Amino acid sequence: MQFHEVRFPAALSFGSTGGPERRTDIVTLSNGFEERNTPWAHSRRRYDAGVGLRAMDDVDDVLNFFEARRGQMYAFRWKDWSDFKSCKPSQSVALGDQTIGFGDGQTREFQLSKTYLSGEASYTRIISKPVSGTVFVSLAGDEQNEGVHFEVDLERGLIAFERAPDEGREVTAGFEFDVPVRFDTDRIHTSAASFQAGEVPSIPVVEVRL
């Protein structure tokens, strides 16, 4: 995967717009009923990085970042300020935020994930880009120490235990994370005069599958 482990400037992504999208195929039958299906098991996120630009120096920072990524060629990390924690935005990351599995006495690796709940329905999102220094893990409520009891693969979002958790022990985690994205364009149109007049360039960014 052509991916650069570097984050788009967080100060610029702070003012961006965007969020998840789904693909739903809808067929309306002759009797007026609908059949709905989706080819996507997971949502995909899109953002506009241009909205966060406030000064010409911001434009310069984006141009440097864009050129270093070779446009659409290399993906990178993106901080989605509306959804970057294992908990609610107003809360602090905690050990028991997300259940990521149960021990079986053999499995040592567990994938980080975040579950979205509404009523009885839920969706579990794979987290592949955790942020260094923000991952906390527990076994059946007992805190585990990174570097002693487990290691974190920051490029894949995997928790690897030194010893496989015993059967039935709940594995929970709290963490911050980035979204793997790429630019969704190979060109950026900028104008100093237009920018100073209040016209903000559109810089589309789209999530990539890893």
C-alpha angles and dihedrals in degrees: 000000000000098000133148114208093223129111125233106246103284093211089061097044089053093080097039126116128225147086144173126333131193134198115228124177111210124191119187110210125217090257092056097254120125135228114205128191137160130210090199121084090185134040122243125219129223130188141179110225093186094074091068095058114110105164141021089257087061089054089051091052091051093048090052091049092046094051093046089054090048091235110279094356101091127039122217145181122285128190111222100201092198093055118020104118137071087235136041115304092248094052132077121247111264138185096252100046097111134019107222100176150310128265122251099179092254110054114088101172125069128182118232113238142165123220121211114206132197118163109312093335124090142174125204117211121200112233110210101163112053118175117251115256095015102086118106123179135189137185113215088336096312112123116239124209121233111235091023108050100013146005129219123225100211092189096055105021095241127149111211116193122209087226127024111255115251118260115285097012111136116235113209132175143186122201151142118243146187130221118242106233144155134205111273093213138052094213137054120199114207134168125182091210094049093045093052088050090058100263110137120203118238113239109177120203125187133193118250130212116242 
